[in-house]
Amino acid sequence: MTTKIKNWLTVMAMVAVVSNSSCALDEYNPSGYTMDALSNSVEGYQTILNNIYFGMERAMYGYGQFMWMTEGGTDIWTSQKNADNLWLRYGMGSDFANNMTSGLLNAAYDGVCYCNLAIVQAEKTPFASDEERKQKVAEAYFMRAVYYYNMVEQLGGVKLQMAPVDNVDIHPGKDSPMDIYEKCIIPDLEFAAQWLPVEDRTTRPSKKSAMGMLARACLQSVEYDSSKKYVQRALEVAQEMINDCKAGGAALGVYMYDNVEDVFDENNNFENKEALWKHRYVAGGVSNQAWIMNQNNEQFYCPLTAFSAFQFKTDLHSGNKYDGLSDYQIADRRAGGTFMPSKFLLDLYVQEDGTLDPRYHKFFQTSWTCNKDKGQAWSESQAKLFEKNIESPEISTMQINETTGELVRVYSKFEFDEKALEFIRPGEERYAEKVAVKRDAKILYVDYNDLYSEDNTVIMKYHREDTDTEVVNPWLSFYPSLMKHNSSNYYINNLGKKRLGNLNATFMMRTPEVFLIAAEADIYVNGGANAMQYINMVRQRAGAKPLSGVATVQTVLDERARELCGEYVRFYDLKRTGKLTSAYLNETNPDVGQYFIEGKHEVRPFPQSFLENLEEGGGYYQNPGY
């Protein structure tokens, strides 16, 4: 254990106790490549700098569990079919597993370790100019801020280490969240915003990446600072970016597409102009499991295969437009994600006049076509399960069997790519008409009112009219599925073993968030004099009707849900605005709120694998309630 700790803590006193594989750069190295040797050239320094991103790739943006940590446990999501899920429903009354946060903590401290190395070694590298040196090392400052930002928001106070150290401290203290913001996160992002270049990049941040994260961090700090001293800075940075956006990105490259449908168009993914910071995985991945890449595409699908018109297989399609592809490779065809939208989220897309915000249908898939090559007919069992009227000619007809001459019932068949299921809701055109015929129609219509209750819960039990009994709700498997992360771009390692890597980029921050940061900051600074203007700029681009009246923090929070759902921010949003409370969650999303414990669930537990290497078993370091 001593060797393990020494290897990691060569650079950072906290790192060794979380992993046995990171930054072991002081061990004997027959190649002769040491940090100082690498720093003798700009090319060698680039090798050091590349390492600052590995922690992010392993356990943060694009990693499935990180989406659970940043979007789960909030007002806008519950789990698949509203079933048990430790992350999304706060352990359902039990504690989180011992090491559920170990991946994040390992990766974040590993990343900080390399950032500290890169910052120190930059001074030893023969760059052509001081400006070139600062442009390069600004990447390390940016990433160090990102790692600490996520550690603080997930775990609360942690040990702040901003330089390599030699000695192991197995009884470390904690720096407060506000101290970490003031000493590290905000200054590091200020440096990065000053020195990073203005250019479109993938993974490596640019000036607009740093400015966006700076505005976000300054605003987030209000959670820990009643004086809100950094909110003015958040507003200033956001306004500068908004002005650049209005000018077409002339100075900073800040851009917002004219049409909301262009944002998540896969044709715009790699070079997305609206993304302030994006990351794309490459074939080969970052580990021996080379097919594990961007996992966000797996997170938001509903489990469609509960209806026999759908399949989800690795078998290749043949004889149709998907010839040679499996269901796993087709955008909008996957099934079985982790997240189910809450009623509260869906209701946010209802506008003041009762119509639906266009983003509802732009962001969510609500209809599906039969994806079986040979089609699929209704059956007696499925018709009964979904309370179809089998006497309806849309469902079945009586026909004479040509061989036996007997009168037999023949069920209607969905042909390949024929619409088979549609989720319908109030506010849509023809909603009442579809509700009226849902028992007789060939299409399986899933009614919002059969899935969600007026008290904002998911309806788990269903009263069957034909048997007058209570059963498990047959509609639980069908709900709007977020399409932002859908992909048809895969690296195939082994299709038969379902080893496919999603090559699409993930967007860590987009331009509309800057407008909403400005709106919230304006409420704190100016009483909201300009807040609604910023909000309505986002709504105008979406084709939504403008909001009226005076904007409140809740107004901003609601708009952030509509625009940014599924984009790594909701848990942090609720923390910042004081809404991560039992009262708020039980009002908006009781299926999740019933498990929230105040004074505990505002932060996550430190992993046991980390604590057991500290003095006294690390009990003093654990967060309250765990």
Buried (B, 14 or more C-beta within 10 A) or exposed (E): EEEBBBBBBBBBBBBBBBBBEBBBBBEEEEEEEEBEEBBEEBEBBEEBBBBBBBBBBBBBBBBBBBBBBBBBBBBBBBBBBBBEBBBBBBBEEEEBBBBBBBBBBBBBBBBBBBBBBBBBBBEEBEBEEEEEBBBBBBBBBBBBBBBBBBBBBBBBBBBBBBEBBEEBBBEBEBBBBBBBBBBBBBBBBBBBBBBBEEEBBBBBBBBBBBBBBBBBBBBBBBBBBEEBEBBBBBBBBBBBBBEBBEEEBEBBBBBBBEEBBBBBEEEBBEEBBBBBBBBBBBEEBBEEEBBBBBBBBBBBBBBBBBBBBBBBEBEBBEEEEBEEBBBBBBBBBBBBBBBBBBBBBBBBBBBEEEBBBBBBBBBBBBBBBBBBBEBBBBEEEBBBBBBBBBEBEBBBEEEEEEEEEEEEEEBBBBEBBBBBBBBBBBBBEEBEEBBEBBBBBBBBBBBBEBBBBEEBBBBBEBEEEEEEEEEEBBBBBBBBBBBBBBBBBBBEBEBEEEBBBBBBBBBBBBBBBBBBBBBBBBBBBEEBEBBBBBBBBBBEBBEBBEBEEEBBBEBBBBBBBBBBBBBBBBBBBBBBBEBBBBEBBBBBBBBBBBBBEEEBBBBBBBBBBBBEBBEEEBEEBBBEEB
